[in-house]
Each structure stands twice: as structure tokens, then as C-alpha cells.
Amino acid sequence: MRFTPFPLMPTLSEPAFDASATGGVDPLGNLPDWDLTDLYAAPDAPEVARDLDWCDTACAEFAATYEGKLADLDAEGLLGCVHAYEKIDLIAGRLMSYAGLRYYQNTTDGERAQFMGNCQERITNATAALVFFSLEINRLEDGHLDALFAANAALARYQPIFERLRTMKPYQLSDELEKFLHDQSTVGAAAWNRLFDETVAGLEFTVDGETQGLEATTTLLMDKDRAKREAAAREIARVLGDNVKLFARVHNTLAKEKEIEDRWRKMPTPQTGRHLSNHVEAEVVEALRNAVVEAYPRLSHRYYELKRKWLGLDTMEVWDRNAPLPMEDDRTVAWADARATVMDAYASFDPRMAEIAKPFFDDGWIDAGVKPGKAPGAFAHPTVTDVHPYVMLNYLGKPRDVMTLAHELGHGVHQVLAAEQGELLSSTPLTLAETASVFGEMLTFRKMLSEAKDDAARKVMLAGKVEDMINTVVRQIAFYDFECKLHAARAEGELSVEDINALWMSVQAESLGPAFTFMEGYETFWAYIPHFVHSPFYVYAYAFGDGLVNALYAVYEEGDAAFQEKYFDMLRAGGSKHHKELLAPFGLDASDPAFWHKGLSMIEGFIDQLEAMED
């Protein structure tokens, strides 16, 4: 089911601009806030209590009607069972989406945290009655299910759901143990996730006499002033160092909890569960990982050597990795200009894409401002299929923030189109969920590049895109390797802070290359990355999506006249098709190692262009 709170970035931010310093005028313009009333009018609205009560009753009735009886249902009876399950998923998903989005607007608000916790507990208790469903489905014979699908086309439409459930068949525990795991989830990983979020939310960093949160402080790592970047990096290291024992405890506990459950389920590797949920084969992920690691010298090592020269440094430090280039201007992109840029890029590809994106801006579907207590980073959350997605940004007016808008809006467009599949079939696996977002980014980048006023501007844009792609591909695969090492080491025993630090540093020099040296304290920077806590092994999906989109975009540039229709069909499919089936119309196959080399060659091509500009 989709109603569990979604894993997001950790919390907190501070206001980015002092309006009084600009005569009371915010240079960004009016930034939009969410209007969550399409979900519920307020936390105390009668509809919230009504739906919570409905979930209690519906779950109990579902169990009374179907538990122990799934094997006896005919095709029409099983279809009715699926529809009832889907309705529960929809209502529970609406409740948890509302509670989660309110919480991430201000994670330091006690009432919002309590409301989300209470909703999560209530939904977890109600849905304990549904645990039998997947267990009984997995006890059915393949031939029996195949006969039911053959007998009823409406039921056959849900076959992908059954196939996904049945991937867990070899790893399924007893009914009693599965129910226990469900019941204790709110005091297991979910509780440690909240501890992590709330700890990060409370961290304070002081740079040049100004105290602020993590989001604003990490933004200083992109400041033009190298001294300010260094001060920010050293302050992050200091604060993380002061709290690193707690973060090590969180990682030790979650990794051990995962190892215990994986062992009971007889999962062959710590990554298996993620691969199953992503509907991707382990060998495909391994081919991606190996292709990227093999390409480190041709990608990150080569680019950062160029950047080292541009910055006039003998060696780069970690605070130089995302530094602006010397020829880069300090322009602030107003919100209205960012909107126009992205919408024009979307419309140039296909007017339908811009039409789908329009209500995000007009109807309160975007929360863009940097505000105290708000989660940092950015995300698009699909909520439920009878409402609409919501996009969260922390918009600071940087050119890269325009790309982030294009990225998250791409997710939103994808989620709107996939909603046509209905609640159970709309959810896209992580490996494909990044497709529309990265494609939206590429469309926006290509449009901005074509409009660059001169070669200097073009060089800055190319370099920025290469950095973003390296962060998406190289850095995320390095993160994935760190997680693999972390979970393997934790299986052998408790890890000290020094142990985890060493694992982190073991992937940094390899991925970033010889242009870098590493300050004392950087070894703790693993501590604030939320994906390691919320969604183990999530990170390779970013590299998967980027490589996939690069290959897709190459097909688009080759001039396939039917590309737009194929593309929209792919997005509409949601989670109803496997990646092989979705990519086949484009002549692509992610299981072919050459596929990843094709995607990586686009990054290499951009670096080739940058090197040519040096001549």
C-alpha cells in the first residue's frame, strides 16, 4: 500500500533573504505556498475524523469478508476484493499525505508532528487487519491465478500488482510474524527516522556571526567567496562532529534491524528488497554501478581537473566541489522568470506538457519559499490519484534552482499522467520515477543553452550541467557503494564512528579523483544524508534515471517522429509495466551493458565540449 509516510529530505531551513536589505522588496517575487485544502480543510476538519473512522471499519470488514477465503474466490470475487483494497489504500493515502505534507512544511511545529504521529499510528493499527492479503495471495498456485486472469479482463489489468506481491513469495514469513512486523513498525524504523529528522531540524550552524539551519548553511558551499565556503564546510563538520555519535547510533540500529529482518526472510543481499520494490534485476543495477565506476576517470576526474584550473587552485578542497565558476555571474532568477523558462521549455517539447504543469503554479500545488522549520531539498509527492501531486522547493533564485523546478515539475507531470492507472497501478518504481524529472531538466537545460548569449555563458551552463550530472550519477553511485559497505560491515558487528567514517572516505577519493584533498572533519559528512536513513539503497535510482534519460534524449534528438506519443504513453503507464516493456518502443534495453555506456557518453560529450573551449 502507498499510505505510509513518504521518505523525504530532512528538515529545516531559514529565510534566505532579508527583505529590509532591499527596501522591503523580495528579489524573488511572490513565492507560492501549498493549498492543502484539496486533501482536507484542516487537521480538525470533520472529514479527517470521518475518514479515520472509515478506515477502522473498512479494514475490519475487509478482513471479516476475505481472510482465509481468497483461494475460494472466483475471478469476479477477487476483482471485488481488489477494488475494496484499493479504496482503503486511497483513503489511508489521503490521510497520510495530508499529515505528511503539513509536517514537512514545518517539522519544528509540535502540533504538526503529533498529528502526523497520531495518524500514522491509527492507520498502522487499522491496516494490521490487511496483512493477510499478500500472505494468502502468495500461497495461491500460479496456474490458479492465471486461470482467474484469463477469465476476467478487468481483473487481468491488476496482474502487475499480483506479480509484484509474488516477488516476495520466497521471502515471506509466517502470518503471525508478518503481523508483528507491521504492528511494531511505528516504534521501529519509523521512530528512528523521526529521531533523525528532528535532530537534523534542531542543528544550528554559525558562519560569520549568523546562525542558521542546514539548508542555508549548505547553500554557502556554493558561495563565490572561497573563505565563506570554507567557513561553512568547517562549521558543518564541527556541528556534525558534535552529534556524530547519535547519527552513528541511528545508522547502527537501522542497519541491524534491516539485517535481522533480511536474515529471517532469507534475502540473499541487503539490496534485494530495494531491487524487488524497484522491479529491477540485481544484474541490471550491477551493470549500471560497474559502468559508472569504470567511467570515473573519464567523467568526474576529468571534469574536476578542468574546474581546478578554472579556479586557479593547486588542489581543490571539498568546499570547492560546488563552487561557482569565476566567469559565472551572480544573477538572481525571479520566480516569474523561472516559471516562464520551464514552461516555455515544456511547451516547446509538447504543449500538453505545459498544460499539465500549469495548475501547479496557479492552484497552490507548489510550496517554494525557504521558511523556518521547512524540510530542505525538494520533492514531488503524488498524494492519491483522485487529488493531485504537490511539489516542494526551497527556491533561492539560483540558476540551479530553475533546474530543480524543472526536475520536480517533471515528477509532477508524470504523477498526474500515471494517476489514470488508479491507486494501485499508478505508483512508479524509483528507477523509472526519475525519468520524467530528469527529462524535464534536460529540456530546460537545452532550451537555456540554445539561448545563451555568448560562448562564455554557454561554457558556464555546460559546466553547471556536467556538475549536476556528476552529482546525480557519480556521487549517487559512490553513495550506493558506501551503503553497500556499511550494511556489509554492520552484519559483522557494531560499527564505531571511526568505522563509518572510514567507509565514507573509502569512496570519496575514488569517485572525486586526484584534483581533491579532504579537510579534517569531512569524514562525518555521511551523517546528514537522509536517504541512508529513510530509504536504504534508494540512491542508485538517481543514476538509473539519469542514464535512462540520456539514452532516451539521444533517441529524441535522432528525430523519431512518434517520440512524444511514445513518451506520454510511457508516463501514463505508471507502475503497470516493467522497464523492459516501457523502453522497447524506443529501441532501448537497460539490461544491455551498452545501454549505460550510451547514457554516460552524453556526459563525456559535454566534457569534450568544455575541453575544446580551452583551446
C-alpha positions in Angstrom: 0.0 0.0 0.0 1.1 3.6 -0.6 -0.2 5.3 2.6 3.0 5.1 4.7 4.7 8.4 5.2 7.0 9.1 2.2 10.7 9.3 2.7 11.9 12.9 2.2 14.8 15.1 2.9 15.5 16.0 6.5 14.0 19.2 8.0 14.7 22.8 8.5 15.7 26.0 6.7 16.0 29.7 7.4 14.8 32.7 5.4 17.2 33.2 2.5 16.7 36.9 2.0 16.4 39.9 4.3 13.7 42.0 2.7 14.7 45.0 4.8 18.1 45.0 3.0 16.4 45.5 -0.4 13.9 48.2 0.7 11.3 45.6 1.7 11.2 44.0 -1.7 12.0 40.3 -2.1 14.1 40.0 -5.3 12.5 36.6 -6.0 8.9 37.9 -6.2 5.9 36.3 -4.6 6.7 32.6 -3.9 3.7 30.3 -3.8 2.6 28.3 -0.8 0.7 25.0 -0.8 -3.1 25.0 -0.6 -3.7 21.6 1.1 -7.5 22.0 1.2 -7.9 19.7 -1.8 -6.9 17.0 0.7 -8.6 18.3 3.9 -9.6 21.8 5.1 -7.8 21.5 8.4 -6.5 18.8 10.8 -9.6 19.2 12.9 -12.0 19.1 9.9 -14.8 16.6 10.4 -13.7 14.8 7.2 -10.4 13.8 8.9 -12.2 12.1 11.8 -14.7 10.6 9.4 -12.0 9.0 7.2 -10.0 7.7 10.1 -13.2 6.0 11.5 -14.0 4.7 8.0 -10.5 3.1 7.7 -11.0 1.4 11.0 -14.4 0.0 9.9 -13.3 -0.8 6.3 -10.2 -2.7 7.3 -12.1 -4.8 9.9 -14.9 -5.5 7.3 -12.3 -6.4 4.7 -10.7 -9.0 7.0 -14.1 -10.4 8.0 -15.1 -10.8 4.4 -11.9 -12.1 2.8 -9.4 -13.5 5.4 -8.9 -17.2 4.9 -11.1 -17.2 1.8 -9.0 -15.8 -1.1 -8.4 -19.3 -2.5 -12.1 -19.8 -2.9 -12.9 -16.6 -4.8 -13.8 -16.7 -8.5 -12.5 -14.0 -10.8 -15.3 -11.6 -10.1 -15.0 -12.2 -6.4 -11.2 -11.5 -6.5 -11.8 -8.3 -8.5 -14.3 -7.1 -5.8 -11.6 -7.8 -3.2 -9.0 -5.8 -5.1 -11.4 -2.9 -5.5 -12.1 -2.9 -1.8 -8.4 -3.0 -1.0 -7.8 -0.1 -3.5 -10.4 2.0 -1.8 -8.7 1.6 1.6 -5.4 2.5 0.0 -6.9 5.6 -1.4 -8.5 6.9 1.8 -5.5 6.0 4.0 -3.2 7.5 1.4 -5.1 10.8 1.5 -4.9 11.0 5.3 -1.1 10.2 5.4 -0.4 12.6 2.5 -2.1 15.4 4.3 -0.4 14.7 7.6 3.0 14.3 6.0 2.8 17.4 3.8 1.7 19.6 6.8 4.6 18.2 8.8 7.2 18.8 6.2 6.0 22.4 5.9 7.2 23.0 9.5 8.9 20.0 11.2 9.6 22.0 14.3 5.9 22.5 15.0 4.9 20.1 17.8 1.2 20.0 16.8 2.1 19.0 13.2 4.5 16.3 14.4 1.9 15.0 16.8 -0.9 15.0 14.2 1.3 13.0 11.8 2.3 10.6 14.5 -1.2 10.0 15.6 -2.4 9.5 12.0 0.4 7.1 11.4 -0.4 5.1 14.5 -4.1 5.0 13.8 -3.6 3.9 10.1 -1.0 1.3 11.2 -3.4 -0.2 13.8 -6.3 -0.3 11.3 -4.4 -1.8 8.5 -2.9 -4.6 10.6 -6.1 -6.4 9.7 -5.0 -6.4 6.0 -1.6 -8.2 6.4 -3.3 -11.5 5.5 -4.0 -10.3 1.9 -0.5 -10.5 0.5 0.3 -13.7 2.5 -2.7 -15.5 1.1 -2.1 -14.3 -2.4 1.4 -15.7 -2.2 0.0 -19.1 -1.2 -2.1 -19.4 -4.4 -0.8 -21.6 -7.2 0.4 -19.8 -10.4 -2.0 -21.8 -12.5 -5.0 -20.8 -10.4 -4.2 -17.1 -10.7 -3.5 -17.4 -14.4 -7.0 -19.0 -14.9 -8.6 -16.2 -13.0 -6.8 -13.5 -15.1 -7.9 -15.3 -18.3 -11.5 -15.4 -17.1 -11.8 -11.6 -16.4 -10.1 -8.8 -18.3 -10.8 -6.3 -15.6 -9.0 -8.5 -13.1 -6.2 -9.2 -15.5 -5.5 -5.4 -15.6 -4.3 -5.8 -12.0 -1.9 -8.6 -12.8 1.2 -6.4 -12.3 0.2 -5.9 -8.7 -0.1 -9.6 -8.1 3.3 -10.2 -9.8 4.9 -7.6 -7.5 3.4 -9.2 -4.4 4.5 -12.6 -5.5 8.2 -11.5 -5.9 8.2 -11.5 -2.1 6.8 -15.1 -2.0 10.3 -16.7 -1.4 10.9 -14.3 1.4 7.6 -14.4 3.2 7.4 -15.1 6.9 4.6 -16.7 8.9 1.3 -14.8 9.2 1.9 -14.2 12.8 5.4 -12.7 12.2 4.3 -10.6 9.3 1.5 -9.1 11.5 4.0 -8.5 14.3 6.4 -6.6 11.9 3.5 -4.5 10.7 2.4 -3.6 14.2 5.8 -2.7 15.5 6.8 -0.6 12.5 5.8 2.7 14.2 8.3 2.1 17.0 11.0 0.6 14.8 12.4 2.2 11.7 9.8 5.0 11.6 10.7 6.1 15.1 14.4 6.2 14.3 13.5 8.2 11.1 11.7 10.8 13.2 14.6 11.0 15.6 16.9 11.6 12.7 14.6 14.2 11.2 14.0 16.1 14.4 17.7 16.0 15.3 18.8 17.5 12.0 16.0 20.1 12.3 17.4 21.3 15.6 21.0 21.7 14.4 22.3 25.2 14.3 25.4 26.4 12.4 27.1 29.8 12.9 29.0 31.3 10.0 30.3 34.9 10.1 28.2 35.5 13.2 25.0 34.4 11.6 23.2 31.3 13.0 21.1 29.3 10.6 20.0 25.8 9.7 21.4 23.1 7.5 19.8 24.2 4.2 21.0 27.8 4.4 24.5 26.6 5.5 24.9 24.0 2.8 23.9 26.8 0.3 27.0 28.7 1.4 29.1 25.9 -0.1 28.1 27.4 -3.5 29.1 31.0 -2.5 31.6 32.9 -4.6 33.7 33.8 -1.6 36.1 30.8 -1.0 36.6 31.9 2.6 32.9 31.8 3.2 32.7 28.3 1.6 35.5 27.1 3.8 33.9 28.6 6.9 30.6 26.8 6.1 32.3 23.5 5.5 34.2 23.6 8.7 31.1 24.7 10.7 29.1 21.8 9.2 32.0 19.4 10.2 32.1 20.9 13.7 28.3 20.5 14.3 28.1 17.0 12.7 31.2 16.0 14.8 29.4 17.2 18.0 26.4 15.0 17.1 28.0 12.1 15.2 27.6 9.6 18.0 23.9 9.9 17.8 23.9 9.6 14.0 26.1 6.5 14.3 23.6 5.0 16.7 20.8 5.7 14.2 22.7 4.0 11.4 23.8 1.1 13.5 20.3 0.4 14.7 18.6 0.7 11.3 21.2 -1.4 9.6 21.0 -4.1 12.2 17.2 -4.0 12.2 17.3 -4.5 8.4 19.9 -7.3 8.7 17.7 -9.1 11.2 14.6 -8.9 9.0 16.5 -9.8 5.8 18.0 -12.8 7.6 14.6 -14.0 8.7 13.3 -13.5 5.2 16.4 -15.2 3.8 17.1 -12.3 1.5 20.3 -13.0 -0.3 21.7 -9.5 0.0 20.8 -6.2 1.8 20.0 -4.7 -1.6 17.5 -7.4 -2.6 14.5 -5.7 -1.0 15.2 -2.4 -2.8 15.7 -4.2 -6.2 12.3 -6.0 -5.7 10.5 -2.8 -4.8 12.1 -1.1 -7.8 11.1 -4.0 -10.1 14.7 -4.2 -11.4 17.1 -7.1 -11.6 20.2 -7.1 -9.5 22.4 -7.7 -12.5 21.0 -4.5 -14.2 21.9 -2.4 -11.2 25.3 -4.1 -11.0 25.9 -3.3 -14.7 25.0 0.4 -14.0 27.2 0.5 -11.0 30.2 -1.0 -12.8 29.8 1.2 -15.9 29.8 4.4 -13.7 32.7 3.3 -11.5 34.7 2.4 -14.6 33.9 5.8 -16.1 35.0 7.8 -13.0 38.3 8.8 -14.7 36.5 9.9 -17.9 33.8 11.8 -16.0 34.4 13.3 -12.5 38.2 13.0 -12.5 38.5 14.8 -15.9 35.9 17.5 -15.1 37.2 18.4 -11.7 40.7 18.7 -13.2 39.2 21.3 -15.5 37.5 23.0 -12.7 40.7 23.1 -10.6 42.4 25.0 -13.4 39.4 27.4 -13.8 39.5 28.2 -10.0 43.3 28.7 -10.2 44.0 26.1 -7.4 46.8 23.6 -6.9 44.3 21.2 -5.4 40.6 21.6 -4.7 39.0 21.1 -1.2 35.5 19.7 -0.6 34.2 23.3 -0.3 35.2 23.9 -3.9 33.3 21.0 -5.4 30.1 23.0 -6.0 31.8 26.4 -6.1 30.6 28.8 -8.9 33.0 29.3 -11.7 35.0 32.6 -11.8 33.2 33.6 -15.0 29.7 32.9 -13.5 27.5 35.8 -12.8 25.6 36.3 -9.5 22.2 36.9 -11.1 19.1 36.1 -9.1 16.3 34.5 -11.1 12.9 35.8 -10.1 10.2 33.2 -9.6 8.2 34.6 -12.6 11.2 34.2 -14.8 11.9 30.6 -13.6 8.3 29.7 -14.3 8.4 31.2 -17.8 11.7 29.4 -18.6 10.5 26.0 -17.5 7.0 26.4 -19.1 8.5 27.5 -22.4 10.8 24.5 -22.4 8.0 22.1 -21.7 5.7 23.7 -24.3 8.4 23.5 -26.9 8.6 19.8 -26.4 4.8 19.4 -26.4 2.1 21.9 -25.5 0.3 19.2 -23.5 3.2 19.0 -21.1 2.9 22.7 -20.3 -0.8 22.4 -19.8 -0.4 19.6 -17.3 2.2 21.7 -15.4 0.1 24.9 -15.4 -2.1 24.2 -12.3 1.0 23.5 -10.2 1.7 27.3 -10.4 -1.9 28.5 -10.5 -3.7 26.3 -7.9 -1.4 26.1 -4.9 0.3 22.8 -5.8 3.9 24.3 -5.2 5.4 25.4 -1.9 8.5 27.3 -3.0 9.8 29.6 -0.2 12.5 28.9 2.3 10.9 29.1 5.7 11.9 28.3 9.3 11.3 24.6 10.1 10.5 23.6 6.5 12.2 20.5 5.1 15.2 21.3 3.0 15.7 20.0 -0.5 12.9 19.4 -2.9 10.4 16.7 -3.8 7.1 15.9 -5.6 4.6 13.8 -3.7 1.8 12.2 -5.7 -0.7 12.1 -2.8 -3.6 10.0 -4.2 -5.0 9.5 -7.6 -8.3 11.3 -7.0 -6.5 14.5 -5.9 -3.2 15.7 -7.4 0.6 15.9 -6.7 2.3 18.6 -4.6 5.8 19.9 -5.3 8.0 21.3 -2.5 11.1 23.5 -3.3 13.4 25.7 -1.3 13.7 28.4 -4.0 16.7 30.7 -3.6 16.8 32.2 -7.1 20.0 30.5 -8.2 20.1 29.2 -11.8 20.3 25.7 -10.5 17.1 26.3 -8.6 15.4 26.7 -12.0 16.7 23.3 -12.9 15.3 21.9 -9.6 11.9 23.4 -10.5 12.1 21.7 -14.0 13.1 18.5 -12.3 10.3 18.4 -9.6 7.7 19.6 -12.1 8.7 16.7 -14.3 7.8 14.4 -11.4 4.5 16.2 -11.0 3.6 15.8 -14.7 4.5 12.1 -14.5 2.4 11.6 -11.4 -0.6 13.4 -13.0 -0.4 11.2 -16.1 0.2 7.9 -14.1 -2.9 8.7 -11.9 -5.0 7.4 -14.8 -3.9 3.9 -13.8 -5.7 4.2 -10.5 -4.4 3.9 -7.0 -2.7 0.5 -7.1 -1.1 0.8 -10.5 -0.1 4.4 -10.6 3.0 4.2 -8.3 6.1 4.1 -10.4 9.2 2.2 -9.2 12.1 4.5 -8.2 14.2 3.5 -11.2 11.6 4.9 -13.6 10.2 7.6 -11.3 13.2 9.8 -12.2 12.6 9.5 -15.9 10.2 12.5 -16.4 12.0 14.7 -13.8 15.5 14.3 -15.4 13.9 14.6 -18.9 12.2 17.9 -17.8 15.5 19.1 -16.6 17.2 18.2 -19.9 14.5 20.0 -21.9 15.0 23.1 -19.8 18.8 23.0 -20.0 18.8 22.5 -23.8 16.5 25.5 -24.2 18.6 27.7 -21.9 21.8 26.6 -23.7 20.3 27.4 -27.1 19.5 30.9 -25.9 23.0 31.6 -24.3 24.2 35.0 -25.3 27.8 34.0 -25.9 30.4 31.3 -25.6 31.3 32.3 -22.0 27.6 31.9 -21.0 27.5 28.6 -22.8 30.6 27.4 -21.0 29.1 28.2 -17.6 25.9 26.4 -18.5 27.7 23.4 -19.8 29.8 23.2 -16.7 26.8 23.5 -14.5 25.0 20.7 -16.3 28.1 18.5 -16.1 28.3 19.1 -12.3 24.6 18.3 -11.9 25.0 15.1 -13.9 28.1 14.1 -11.9 26.2 14.8 -8.7 23.3 12.6 -10.0 25.4 9.8 -11.4 28.9 9.6 -10.0 28.1 10.9 -6.5 25.0 8.7 -6.1 26.8 5.6 -7.2 29.5 6.5 -4.7 26.7 6.8 -2.1 25.4 3.4 -3.1 28.9 1.9 -2.7 29.1 3.5 0.8 25.8 1.9 1.8 26.8 -1.5 0.4 30.0 -1.3 2.5 28.1 0.0 5.6 25.5 -2.8 5.6 28.1 -5.5 4.9 30.3 -4.2 7.8 27.3 -3.9 10.2 26.4 -7.5 9.6 29.8 -8.4 11.2 29.2 -6.3 14.3 28.7 -2.9 15.8 30.3 0.0 13.9 32.2 2.8 15.7 32.1 6.4 14.4 35.6 5.8 13.1 34.5 2.7 11.2 31.7 4.5 9.4 33.9 7.5 8.7 36.5 5.2 7.1 33.8 3.6 4.9 32.7 7.1 3.8 36.2 8.2 2.9 36.9 5.0 1.0 34.5 6.0 -1.7 35.3 9.8 -1.8 38.8 9.9 -3.3 37.9 7.1 -5.8 34.8 9.0 -7.1 36.0 12.6 -7.0 39.6 12.0 -8.2 43.1 13.4 -7.7 42.1 17.0 -8.0 40.8 16.9 -4.4 42.2 16.9 -0.9 39.9 16.4 2.1 39.7 18.6 5.1 39.7 17.1 8.6 36.0 16.7 9.5 34.8 15.8 6.1 34.7 12.2 7.2 31.5 12.8 9.1 29.5 14.2 6.1 27.6 10.9 5.7 25.7 11.8 8.9 23.2 14.3 7.4 22.3 12.4 4.2 18.6 11.4 4.6 18.3 8.7 2.1 20.7 6.4 4.0 18.2 6.6 6.9 14.8 6.8 5.2 15.3 4.6 2.2 18.4 2.3 2.1 19.9 1.9 -1.3 17.4 4.5 -2.8 20.3 6.5 -4.3 21.1 4.3 -7.3 17.7 5.2 -8.7 19.0 8.7 -9.5 21.9 7.3 -11.6 19.5 4.9 -13.2 17.1 7.7 -14.1 19.8 9.9 -15.4 21.4 7.2 -17.6 18.0 6.2 -18.9 17.0 9.8 -19.8 20.3 10.4 -21.5 19.7 7.4 -23.7 16.1 8.5 -24.3 17.1 12.0 -25.2 19.5 10.6 -27.7 16.6 8.9 -29.4 14.6 12.1 -29.3 17.5 14.1 -30.9 17.7 11.5 -33.7 14.2 12.7 -34.8 11.8 9.9 -34.0 8.5 11.5 -35.3 6.4 9.5 -32.8 8.7 10.2 -29.8 6.2 12.5 -28.0 3.4 9.9 -28.1 5.6 7.1 -27.0 6.9 9.3 -24.2 3.5 10.2 -22.9 2.4 6.5 -23.1 5.4 5.6 -21.0 4.5 8.2 -18.3 0.8 7.1 -18.4 1.8 3.5 -17.7 2.8 4.4 -14.1 3.8 1.1 -12.5 1.7 -1.1 -14.8 4.7 -2.2 -17.0 8.3 -3.4 -16.5 11.2 -1.2 -17.6 11.9 -3.6 -20.5 8.4 -3.2 -21.8 8.4 0.6 -21.4 11.8 1.1 -23.2 11.2 -1.3 -26.0 9.2 1.2 -28.2 12.3 3.4 -28.1 14.6 0.6 -29.1 16.3 0.6 -25.7 17.1 -2.1 -23.2 18.5 -1.4 -19.7 19.7 -4.9 -19.3 22.2 -4.4 -22.1 25.5 -3.0 -20.6 25.9 -0.9 -23.8 22.8 1.0 -22.7 24.6 2.5 -19.7 27.6 3.4 -21.8 25.3 5.2 -24.2 23.9 7.3 -21.4 27.3 8.1 -19.9 28.7 9.1 -23.3 26.4 12.2 -23.2 28.2 13.4 -20.1 31.5 12.7 -21.7 30.4 14.6 -24.8 29.7 17.7 -22.7 33.1 17.4 -21.1 34.6 17.1 -24.5 33.0 20.4 -25.5 34.3 22.1 -22.3 37.9 20.9 -23.0 37.6 22.1 -26.6 36.7 25.6 -25.3 40.1 25.6 -23.5 41.9 25.5 -26.8 
